[in-house]
């Protein structure tokens, strides 16, 4: 749980231990159809997951936060207002 500007949020964070997001990915990874990793040979995804998650959480007054973890890896946090739960 976290408090920002007097609003209580439930924060759920998912992290991996890979190379993290590139600067470009941090700017665009939550956009519809964005696929940032050009090195992937198999395209079994469409670039929709983070965009759908962002839209869903914003409709509830929350936010989706993309960042690189301090010790490496990508980190995605879902912030939900407590009163909407």
Residue frames relative to the residue before (quaternion, step in Angstrom):
aa qw qx qy qz dx dy dz
X 1.0000 0.0000 0.0000 0.0000 0.00 0.00 0.00
X 0.0283 -0.7822 0.6223 -0.0082 3.55 -1.13 0.73
X 0.2302 -0.7488 0.6041 0.1462 3.55 -1.23 0.46
X 0.0391 0.7725 -0.6319 0.0500 3.56 -0.90 1.02
X 0.8457 -0.0289 -0.0291 0.5321 3.55 -0.79 1.05
X 0.7168 -0.4701 0.2462 0.4522 3.57 1.00 0.83
X 0.6104 0.5262 -0.3522 0.4758 3.59 1.28 0.05
X 0.3213 -0.7464 0.5544 0.1797 3.57 -0.90 0.97
X 0.0821 -0.7960 0.5996 0.0061 3.55 -0.92 0.99
X 0.2911 -0.6579 0.6564 0.2270 3.50 -1.29 0.55
X 0.1151 -0.8113 0.5726 0.0258 3.59 -0.71 1.08
X 0.0599 -0.7656 0.6404 0.0116 3.56 -0.83 1.07
X 0.0792 -0.8195 0.5675 -0.0048 3.57 -0.72 1.09
X 0.1290 -0.7488 0.6475 0.0581 3.53 -1.08 0.91
X 0.0185 -0.8112 0.5832 -0.0385 3.56 -0.83 1.01
X 0.1545 -0.7471 0.6309 0.1410 3.53 -1.19 0.57
X 0.4328 -0.7033 0.5049 0.2512 3.57 -1.27 0.10
X 0.3729 0.7279 -0.4808 0.3160 3.56 1.17 0.64
X 0.7909 -0.3369 0.2323 0.4550 3.58 -1.22 -0.49
X 0.5046 -0.6510 0.4300 0.3698 3.60 1.20 -0.24
X 0.6429 -0.5019 0.4079 0.4102 3.54 -1.35 -0.11
X 0.4177 -0.6383 0.5701 0.3052 3.56 -1.16 0.59
X 0.6722 -0.4675 0.3629 0.4449 3.59 -1.25 0.21
X 0.6446 0.5150 -0.3165 0.4681 3.60 1.02 -0.80
X 0.6504 0.5203 -0.3151 0.4550 3.58 0.94 -0.86
X 0.6290 0.5360 -0.3417 0.4475 3.60 0.97 -0.77
X 0.6849 0.4808 -0.2780 0.4716 3.59 1.09 -0.67
X 0.8419 0.2594 -0.0672 0.4685 3.59 0.96 -0.87
X 0.4696 0.7354 -0.4248 0.2412 3.64 1.16 -0.35
X 0.7136 0.4262 -0.2678 0.4872 3.62 1.12 -0.48
X 0.4928 0.6323 -0.4418 0.4027 3.59 1.24 0.41
X 0.6036 -0.5803 0.4125 0.3588 3.57 -1.13 0.71
X 0.8628 0.1031 -0.1411 0.4744 3.56 -1.01 1.03
X 0.4402 0.6757 -0.4848 0.3385 3.62 1.16 0.30
X 0.0078 0.7555 -0.6541 0.0360 3.55 -0.88 1.03
X 0.2033 -0.8603 0.4604 0.0810 3.54 -0.22 1.25
X 0.6969 0.4819 -0.2876 0.4466 3.59 1.03 -0.64
X 0.2170 -0.8154 0.5280 0.0965 3.58 -0.15 1.30
X 0.6057 0.5898 -0.3550 0.3990 3.59 1.18 -0.34
X 0.5298 0.6327 -0.4222 0.3752 3.60 1.19 -0.25
X 0.2917 -0.7678 0.5489 0.1549 3.54 -0.87 1.00
X 0.7160 0.3570 -0.2244 0.5564 3.57 1.17 -0.53
X 0.1701 -0.7917 0.5823 0.0724 3.57 -0.71 1.10
X 0.1483 0.8155 -0.5427 0.1359 3.57 0.38 1.22
X 0.6883 0.3659 -0.3040 0.5476 3.57 1.20 0.50
X 0.3852 -0.7583 0.4962 0.1745 3.55 -1.21 0.52
X 0.5223 -0.6476 0.4202 0.3624 3.61 1.19 0.05
X 0.4844 0.6864 -0.4132 0.3513 3.58 1.06 0.74
X 0.5537 0.6863 -0.3819 0.2768 3.60 1.03 -0.72
X 0.7306 0.4085 -0.2522 0.4855 3.59 0.69 -1.02
X 0.6161 0.5428 -0.3493 0.4515 3.60 1.08 -0.67
X 0.6579 0.4916 -0.3041 0.4827 3.59 0.98 -0.83
X 0.6464 0.5145 -0.3195 0.4642 3.59 0.94 -0.86
X 0.6471 0.5227 -0.3171 0.4556 3.59 0.94 -0.87
X 0.6662 0.5001 -0.3035 0.4625 3.59 0.88 -0.93
X 0.6673 0.5130 -0.3072 0.4441 3.59 0.88 -0.92
X 0.7069 0.4538 -0.2770 0.4666 3.58 0.84 -0.93
X 0.6298 0.5266 -0.3427 0.4568 3.62 1.04 -0.66
X 0.6177 0.5458 -0.3450 0.4489 3.59 1.07 -0.66
X 0.7031 0.4213 -0.2508 0.5151 3.57 1.22 -0.46
X 0.6070 -0.5955 0.3425 0.3995 3.58 1.26 0.25
X 0.5828 0.5841 -0.3679 0.4287 3.57 1.25 0.27
X 0.3245 -0.7290 0.5596 0.2237 3.52 -1.26 -0.43
X 0.3209 -0.6910 0.6125 0.2107 3.50 -1.36 0.40
X 0.1069 -0.8122 0.5731 0.0207 3.59 -0.74 1.04
X 0.1282 -0.7804 0.6107 0.0414 3.56 -0.77 1.11
X 0.1924 0.7761 -0.5841 0.1393 3.56 -0.91 0.89
X 0.4581 -0.6137 0.5473 0.3374 3.51 -1.35 0.08
X 0.4765 -0.6791 0.4838 0.2787 3.54 -0.91 0.97
X 0.6327 -0.5775 0.3609 0.3688 3.60 -1.04 0.71
X 0.7641 0.3297 -0.1888 0.5214 3.61 1.02 -0.75
X 0.7111 -0.4311 0.2426 0.4996 3.59 1.24 0.41
X 0.6878 0.4568 -0.3672 0.4283 3.52 -1.21 0.58
X 0.5103 -0.6233 0.5029 0.3133 3.52 -1.31 0.40
X 0.0838 -0.7893 0.6080 0.0181 3.55 -1.13 0.70
X 0.0529 -0.7795 0.6241 -0.0047 3.56 -0.87 1.03
X 0.0813 -0.8038 0.5892 0.0094 3.56 -0.76 1.09
X 0.2306 -0.7485 0.6143 0.0957 3.52 -1.01 0.97
X 0.1163 -0.8008 0.5871 0.0218 3.58 -0.57 1.19
X 0.0150 -0.7993 0.6001 -0.0299 3.59 -0.64 1.14
X 0.4565 -0.6620 0.5171 0.2931 3.57 -0.91 0.91
X 0.5237 -0.6702 0.4311 0.3013 3.56 -0.87 0.94
X 0.6679 0.5153 -0.3276 0.4254 3.62 0.94 -0.72
X 0.6593 0.4982 -0.3266 0.4588 3.62 1.19 -0.31
X 0.5631 0.6172 -0.3868 0.3903 3.60 1.24 -0.14
